[in-house]
Amino acid sequence: MRTSIATVSLSGTLTEKLTAAARAGFDGVEIFENDLLASPLGPAEIRARCADLGLTVDLYQPLRDMEAVPGELFAANLRRARHKFELMRALGADTVLVCSSVDPAAVDDDTLAAAQLAELADLAQDFGIRVAYEALAWGRHVNTYDHAWRIVEAADHPALGTCLDSFHILSRGSEPEDLEGIEDIPGEKIFFLQLADAPLPAMDVLQWSRHHRCFPGQGGFDVAGLVRHVLRAGYTGPLSLEVFNDVFRQAEAGPTAVDARRSLLALQEEAGLAAPPPPVVPTGVAFAELVTPDAEPLAGLLGALGFTRAARHRGKPVDLWEQGEARILVNTGAAAGRDGARLAAVGLTSPDPAGAARRAEALLAPVLPRRRAPGDVPLDAVAAPDGTELFFCGPPPADWRADFDDTEHPPASPLVCGIDHLALTQPWHHFDEAALFHRTVLGLRAEDSVDVADPYGLRRSRAVSNTDGTVRIALSVAAAPTDGTVHAQHIALATDDVVTAARRFRDAGGRLLPVPANYYDDLAARHELPDGELETYRELGILYDRDAHGVLLHCYTLTVGRVFFELLQRDGGHRGYGARNAPVRLAAQHAVQMSAGG
């Protein structure tokens, strides 16, 4: 189906928004009136710009509070509408959106509303324009799609139809059976379909709508289910996004438009409208790659954690550090920056690397070119929204380790079993995009978003994983765009004995993150622990968490550059990531950072 996006969903000037929409592959746009009013281009020039970009103007949004009003006010509304219809003729837009009235002067009279909308449609028809009537969720008298349709049906005018908006319908808590009535609306009378998702908070619906909408797949609404009902009704128009979101309107328009387009590709797949290459779910973490200008601090840290420098790349300055099934690459090549070590790439074990790459490319993930020497193992790679490179690694004979020459054997009795999870802090405006990317491109399951208290605000966090938990990625966003820890990322190492692993690390010269004594006083109040256990945790800075499935014990190293490590023990199938302890960890890291002078 054709796809469209409202200009209000993107940041920048109108021309910047149009360019971003076209580059992302949209077929058309809804032009929000404020964007046109602020543009130095006239309507005819905007029409020409859209044509040059291959975009159609699918909808214009200038009319509100039109219906069920006193006669004098309606006469003024018609004068305003005539002027807007003349503008739309120059703009090349043939459909106008009319939202249900919120004007205190509007009366609860469906007969009057139908008559006035029919008169408005008469005027619109003279200009070759259709009127799409939409029920706002906070409309004064009309706030449900079925009520709006009853008025349109009563008006019985060929130029008057309805606009269905997923937010306005689903934000009212519609049950699945409530949506079945959509299929009773003749498809030719559904003039437009606007799509948005949203989280499921308890808040005023107007504030929810104006500030917290998101693209389909990023919130909690069943947008695909609604789309299926609309299509069964016979709708043939575009799938159009109308998303009011404060973060999107501050972010760069280009990446936001690509994220929007990806959301519609995934939505069409879920609704049965398209069949892109199927997701190839990764089965494990092959490696995590750290880039650094100076390998010595990382070498000391990894050595203290029990890793061995097991191999060296034949043609690049990359060392492989290994312990159990945990593999860390340390790269001192040209990509290393001056701000210290950072997590630059992740290797994901895949049963079908080529299929994973095809899926990623179909869902607009940037495919990364890779220079390799003759004989190097070919690896497909794409970029995640935060710039992390994701490599799809197959089993032998295409084993990525074939590019490395062994230097020494890893420890025979490792305390670290493997990589439990990766924690990737996202740029402030890419959190929702990252969650959608990992779910749709990689086929990972997304858990509920949680808020974590930080000394300087709230952090959002959302984990994604495969079914058996062999791939876990915790995505988070810093408390504020200027937070100095915004880029800190970490690698959580799984162990069956966190106490022994922490002691070995400390005895080898490693420094563990100090945890305030108040934490352990509270822990003693919340849990009755065996004798001596609390003192051991206090000594080593080990944090404790418990859920319905088991116990989590974990501690942290100090940060090197922008990376730190976590030693983590899961007992009894604990499924979480220690969110209860995150505020203490964050405060402790801020304290260390402040004591070190930033």
N, C-alpha and C positions, 0 to 999 in steps of 0.2 A: 504493500500500500504506500501511497504518498505520505511523506512526513513533513511536519511543519513545526515551527517553534515561535513562541511569542517573544518579541524583542525585550519585554520586561524581564525575561529569564536570564539575560546576559548583561554584562557591564559594558560601559563605554558609550561613545556617541552612536547615533543611529547607523552611520556608515560603517563604523567598526563592528557593530552587531551584525549587520547584513553580511559583511565579509566573512566573519567567523562562522555564521550559519551556513553560508555557501561552501566554505572550505571543509566543514564537517560533513557535508553531503546531504543537507536538508533540501527538500524540493520547494518549500515555501515558507512564508513568515506570517505571523499575526503582528500587525503594527499597532503598538500601544500609543494612545494619543499623545501622551507627554513626550514620547520620543520624537514624534513628528513636530510638535510645537517647538521643541528645542533645537531642531535641525535647521541649518542655514539653507538646505536644499528645499525647493518647492515640491509640491506633490508630483508634478510631472517629472521633475528631475529624479525624485526618489523612485518613481516607476521605471525610469530609464536605467537607473543604477541596479535595481532588482533584475531587470531584463538582462543586463550585461553579465550579472552574476548567475543567471539561470534560475532565479527565484521568482515565484508567483506571490502576489499579495493575497493571501487567502482570507483575511479577516481584518476589519478595522474596529477599534473599540472606543468610540467617543460618546455613546449615549447611555444615560442612566436616568432613573426616576422619571420614566416617560408615561407610565400607565396608571389608571385608576386615580386620577387627580382631577381637581376642579377644572371647569371649562377654560377659564382664563389662563391657568397655568399650562393646560394642554395646548392651547393655541401658541403660547410661547415656545413650548417644546417642539411643535411642528415647524416653527420658524427656524429654530436651531437645527432641527433635523434636515431641512431643505438645504441649509448652508453646508452641512456635513456631507450630504449626498452629492452635491456639486463637487466638493473636494474629493470624494471617493471616486468619482468619474475620472478625474485627472490622475488619481493615484492608481487606478486600475484594479480597485478592490470591488468585489461584487457581493460581499456579505458583511453585514454590520451586526455587531453584538449589542443586544439590549438586555441589561440585567434587571431582575425584578426590583421594584422600588423599595428604597429604605426611607423615602421622604416622609416626614411626619404628616404632610398634607395628603398622602395617599390614603384611600379608604378601602375597606374590606368589601369589595364589590366585584366579583368575577365578571359579571355581565358588562360593567363599565370598562373593566380592564380589557376584555375581549374586543369591545367596540373600538376603543382607542387604539389598540394594537392593529386592528384591521385598517383603520384610517391611516395609521403610520405606514403600514405595508402598501396601501394604495399609492401613497406618495413615493415610497421607495421603488415600487414597480415602474413608475414613470422614468426612473433613472437606471433601470436594469439592475436593481439591487434587491437582495433578499434580506429579511430581518430574522435573526436567530435569537429567540427569547430564552433567557437562562434564569433559573431559580437560584439566587444567592442563598447560601445556608443561613444567613442572618437577615434575609429579606423580611420586610415589615409584615406583609401578609402572605406572600408567596415564597416559600423556602424549601420546597421539595420538587423533584423533577416531575412527579406525576401531577401535582397541582399546576405547574407551568404548562404541561401538555394538555390538561383539560381546558385551560384558557385558549391555547392555540387551536385546539380542536373546535372549540365553540366559535372562535373568530372565523374559521373556515375560509382562509385567504391563501391563494397559491404562493404569494411572496412572503408568507409568515410560517416559520417552522420553529423548532426548538434547538437549543444548544445544550448538550449534556456535558457536565464537568465532573470528573471523578472526585475531585476534592469536595465539592458542594454536596455530592450524593453520599460519599462514604464517610465524611466527617460527622454526619448526623447519626452514625452508628447503625447504618442500614444492615439488616440481616440478609443472607443470601436470597431468601424468598422475596424480600422487598425489591430486589433487582429484576425479578422475573417480569415485572410489568413493563420494563424497557422493551421487551420483545413484542409487546402489543402496539407499540408506536410504529406506524408505517415508516420504512427506511427512508423514503423520499422526504419525509417531514423532519428527519433528524438532519438539520442543516450543518451542524458542526459538532465535533467531539474534542474536548480539551482534557488533557491528562496531567495529573500530578499525583505524587505520593506524599506521605507525611508521617512523621513519628506519631506515636499514640499517647500524647500527654493530656493531662487535665488542664485545659486553659480556655480562655475565651475564644470562641471560634473565629472571630474577626482577626484577633491578633495571631492566632494559629495560621490563618490563611495568608495574612499579609507578610509574615516574617519567617515561617517555618515550613513552607512547602518544599518538596524535593523531587527529584526525577524518579520515575517508576523504578521500583526495585530497591530504593534507598530508604523507604519508610515501612510502615506496617499495613498499608491498605492492600486489598486484593484488586489491584488495578486490572490485571489480566482477566479476572473473572468478569468485571464490568465490561471490558472490551468485548468479550465473547458474547455477552447479552446484546450489546449494540450491533455487532455484526450479524447476529441471528435475526435482528429486526430488519436487516437489509441495508444498513448504512454503507455508503461507498465513498465517503469523503476522506480527507486526510486524518491521520493520527497526529494531533497537535499538542505540544507541551505548553502549558501556561503555569509557570512556577515563580512565585514570589518568595525570594530567599535572600536575607541580608548578606550572607557570605558569598553567594553566587554573584551578587551585584557589586562586590568588592574585588572579586577574583578576575584574572585575565579572561577575556571573552573567548579566545580561541580554544584553550583546553576545556573550558566549561561547555562549549558547543559540542566538542567531541564526546565529552562525558554524556551530554544529553542525547546525542545520536546513538551512542552505545546503549543507553537505557531503552531506547525505542527498538533497537535490534533485538535485545534480550526479551523485551515485552512481546514483540511479534513472534518470537520463538515460543514463549510460554503460552501465548494465545493460539498457537497452531497456525499462524499466518506465514511463517518462514521456517526454513530448515537449514541453518548454517551448519558447518562442521560440528559434530557433537563434542561436548567437553571431554577432555582426557584428564581425569583427576590424578594429580601426582600421588605417588605412594610413599614418598620419603624425602628427606632433605639430604642431598648428596654432599653438599658443602656450603659453607658460608665464606665469602671472600672479603677480607679486610684490606683496604688500600691505605698505605701510610708512607710518609717520606722517610721515616726512620724506623727500621724493624726492631731495634734493640728493646724499647719499652714493651712491645708486644711479645717479643721472644721471652723476656723475663717473666711476663705475666702468664703466658701459655706454659712455660716450663714449670712454674710454680703450681699450676693447675694440674700438672701430670701429663701434658702433651709432649710428644716427641717430634722433632723435625724429621719426618719420615721420608720425604722425597723433595726433589727440586725439578721444576719445569725445564725441559731441554732447551727452550729458546727464549724464555722470558724470566725476569727477576721475580719469580713466584715460588714460594716455599709451601709445602704441604705439611701441616702439623696434624697429628692424628692421635686419637685415644679412643679405644672401643670403636663405635660406629660414628663418632664425632670427628668431622674433618674440617679444619680451618685453613684456608689459603691466605697467605700474607704476601701482598703484592706491593713492591716498592718501585713500580714502573712510573711512566710519565703521567699517569692519571692521578698520582698522589698529590694532594693539596698541602698547603702549609698549616692547616688547622688540625693536623694530627690524624690519628687513625679514624677511619669511618667504615661502616658496613656498606660495601658498594654493590655486591652481587650475591645471589643465592642460586645454588644449583638444586633443581628439583628432579628427583628420580621419576621418570615417566615410562609407562608401558608402551607409549607411542609418541616419541618426541616430535616426529613430523606432523602427526595429527594434532598435537597440542599447539604447535606453531601455526597450523592452518586455522585452528579455532581462534587463536589470539589475533591473527591478522584480520579474520572476518569480523571480529568485534573491535576493530580499530586500534589494537595495541601496536605501538610503534615497533617494527621489526628492526633489530640492531644489526648493522653490518659488522662483520668480524674478520679482521685480517689474521690469517693463519699461515704457518709455514707448511711446505709440502710434508705430508705424513701426519700432520696434526689431526686429531679427531674432530670431525665437523660437529659443531654444537649450534642449535637454533637458540636464539635469545630475543627477548622482547623487553621493553622498558615498562616498569610499573609507574603509576602516576607520580610517585615521589622521586623517580629517577633510578630506583634500584633496578639493576639488570637481573633478569630471571632467565636462567639457562635450563633448557629441557634436556636432561641427561638420560640416555638409554643404558640398558644392560650391555655386557660384553657381547660381541666384539667392539661395539662402539663406546667402550668405557672411557670416560674422560681421563681416568688415571693413567691411561696408556701414554699420555703426553709427558709423564713424569718419570724420572729415574730415581730409584730408591737410594736413600742415604743411610738410614739406620732403621731398625725394627721398632715398631711401637711397643709400649709396655705389654707384657704377657697377661698381667692381672690388673686391668684398668679399673679405677674407681668411677670414671665417667663412662656411661654406657653409650650415650649419643646426644644429639641435639633434641631437647624436649620441645622448645619453641623459639621463635624469633620474635622480638618486640621491635616494631618499626614505628618510630614517631613520624607522623605525616606533617607536611606543611599545613599551616593553619587553615587554608581554604580548600584542602584536597581530601579531607577525611571521608566524606560521603562518597566521593569519587573512588577512593581506594577500596572501600568496602564493596561497592558495586563491581569494581574491576576484579577483585579476587574471587568474588562469587560467580560472576558470569564468565569471565575469561578462563579461570583455573578450575571452576566447578567445585569450589570449596563451600562448605556450609557456614553461614554467618550466624553468630549468636547475638543475643540482645546487646544493645549498646548500654554501657554503664558510665556513670559519672564518678570521678575520683577526685577527692579533695587534694588540692595542691596549696602550699603556703601562699601562692599568689593568684589563686582562682580555682577553677574547676577544669579538669582534664576529662575528655571523653575517650572511651576505650571500647573497642569491639573486636572480638576474636573471630577468626575464621579457621576452619580445620577440615580435614577429610574425615570419613566416617569412623575409622579406627584410631584416629588421633596420632598417626605417624607423621602428619604434617599439621603443625599448629603455628599460626601467625597472629600475634596480638597487635592490632593497629590502634594507635592513639594519636591524639592531637593535643598540643600544649595549651596551657591555660590562656595564653595571649600570644599574638603574633610576635611580640618583642621578647618573649621569655627566652632567657639565655640558654636554657636546657632544651630548646625546641628540637634540636637535631640529635640529641642523645638517643642511642639505640643499644639494644643489648641482645646477647645470645644466652639462652637458658640451657644449661647442660644437665642432662638427666643423670642421677646417681642413685644407687640403692642404699648409700650410707653417707648422708650429708655431713654428719658429725666428723667422720674420719676424713672425708674429702676436704672439709673446711680446715681441720687441724693440719693436714698435710700441706695445704696451700699456705697457711700462716707460718708453719715451721720452715717452709722453703723460702720465706722472705716476702710472701704476698701480703697485701694489706686488705683486710675485709672492711666493709662499710660499718662504721660504729653505729649502734642503735641506742637511742636514749633509754635510760633505766626505767623511766615511766612506762614504757611499753611493756616491760616484763612485770611490773607491778599490776598493770591491767590484765595481762595474760594470766597471772596467778588468780585474779578475781574471777575471770571468765571460765577457766578450765582447771580441773584438778589433775595435775600431772604427777607421774611417779617421782619418788625422792631423787633429787640430784639432777633431774632432767631440765628443770627451769634454769638452774645455775649453769648448766652446760650451754644452753641456748644463749643465756646472757653473756657468757664468756666469748662466744664465737659470733655473736650478732645474728643468730638464726631466728627467723620469723616463723610463726606457727599459724596455720589456718585449718579449719575443719568444715567439710560439707556433708551432705547426706551419704556420700559414697566413701569418704575416707579422710585422710590427714595429709596436709601439705607442709613440708619443712623446706625453707629456702633461705639463702643468704647471698650477699652481693660483694663483688670486688669493687675497688675504687675505679673511677673512670680514667681511661687512657685515650686522649684525644676526644672522640665523640662516641666511644664504645666502652661498655662494661659487660661483665659476665655475671651470671646467676648460677649458683649450684642449687639444684632442685631435686627433692625426693618426694615422690607420690606414693602414699601407702593406701591400699584398699580401693584404688580406683578414683582418687580425688580428681575432679574434672576442671577445677578452676585454675586461676593464674595468680591467686593471692591478692585480689582486689582490696580485701579488707586491710591488708598491710601496706598497700601502695602509698597512702598519705604519710605514713611513718618513713617509708623508704625515700619518698620525694623530699620530705623535710630534712632528712639526714643528708641527702645529696646536696641540697641547697646549702646546708651548714658547712659541708666540706668545701664546696665551691667558694663560699664567702670567706672562709678561713684561709683559703689559698689565694685570695685577692681576685676572685672572679674566674 
